[in-house]
Amino acid sequence: MGFDATTSVNFVFAALIFLLGLLDYYKREAKIALFIATAFFLFGITNLMSLLGISGLDWLVLTLRIVGYATIVFALYAIWSGSIKGAAPAPKAKTKRRR
């Protein structure tokens, strides 16, 4: 088992995004940040499993990644629809004032 730079970088960024998501959730109580943090936590687990050389659990890695991606899809849908606290709806178009 050698050093895998790509997986290491992926793990570091997944951990960073997870921590930033948690900080944002605790600061603003934005559920969207919690969903994103959860997804990247799952991605981080799969990266850590790879870095530690844990093999034979391909089904678990696949399941964690599917759930992570599904969580991101849900979070993006919530932002798009404006249906969740902390997901800002699309800005309204400005109208010109008539004089």
C-alpha positions in Angstrom: 0.0 0.0 0.0 1.7 3.2 -1.2 0.8 6.8 -0.7 -2.2 7.9 -2.8 -2.1 11.6 -3.3 -5.5 11.9 -5.0 -7.4 10.1 -2.3 -5.5 12.0 0.4 -6.4 15.3 -1.2 -10.0 14.1 -1.5 -10.1 13.2 2.1 -8.7 16.5 3.3 -11.2 18.5 1.2 -14.1 16.3 2.3 -13.1 16.8 5.9 -12.8 20.6 5.4 -16.2 20.8 3.7 -17.7 18.7 6.5 -16.4 21.0 9.2 -17.4 24.1 7.4 -20.9 22.7 6.9 -21.2 21.9 10.6 -20.0 25.4 11.5 -22.5 27.0 9.2 -25.3 24.8 10.6 -24.5 25.7 14.2 -24.1 29.4 13.3 -27.2 30.0 11.2 -29.2 26.8 11.8 -29.2 26.3 8.0 -30.4 22.7 7.4 -28.9 22.8 3.9 -25.4 23.1 5.4 -26.1 20.1 7.5 -27.1 18.0 4.4 -24.0 19.1 2.6 -21.8 18.3 5.7 -23.4 14.9 5.9 -22.7 14.1 2.3 -19.1 15.0 2.6 -18.8 13.1 5.8 -19.8 10.0 3.9 -17.4 10.8 1.1 -14.6 11.2 3.7 -15.4 7.8 5.2 -14.9 6.2 1.8 -11.7 8.1 1.2 -10.4 7.1 4.7 -11.3 3.4 4.0 -9.2 3.6 0.9 -6.3 5.3 2.6 -6.3 2.7 5.4 -6.3 -0.1 2.8 -9.7 -1.5 3.9 -10.7 -3.8 1.1 -13.4 -6.3 0.5 -16.2 -3.8 1.4 -16.8 -2.5 -2.1 -20.6 -2.7 -1.4 -20.2 -0.4 1.6 -18.2 2.1 -0.3 -20.7 2.1 -3.1 -23.6 2.4 -0.7 -22.0 5.3 1.2 -21.2 7.2 -2.1 -24.7 6.7 -3.4 -26.3 8.0 -0.2 -23.8 10.9 -0.3 -24.6 11.9 -3.8 -28.4 11.5 -3.2 -28.0 13.8 -0.2 -26.3 16.4 -2.4 -29.1 16.0 -5.0 -31.7 16.5 -2.3 -29.9 19.6 -1.0 -29.7 21.1 -4.5 -33.4 20.4 -5.1 -34.2 22.1 -1.7 -32.2 25.2 -2.8 -33.9 25.3 -6.1 -37.4 24.9 -4.7 -36.8 27.1 -1.7 -38.5 24.4 0.5 -36.0 24.1 3.3 -34.8 26.6 6.0 -31.4 28.0 5.1 -31.8 27.6 1.4 -32.2 31.0 0.0 -34.8 31.2 -2.9 -33.8 32.6 -6.2 -33.5 36.4 -6.1 -36.5 38.3 -7.5 -36.1 40.4 -10.6 -35.8 44.1 -10.0 -38.5 46.2 -11.6 -37.9 49.8 -12.7 -39.8 52.5 -11.0 -42.0 54.7 -13.1 -41.9 58.4 -12.6 
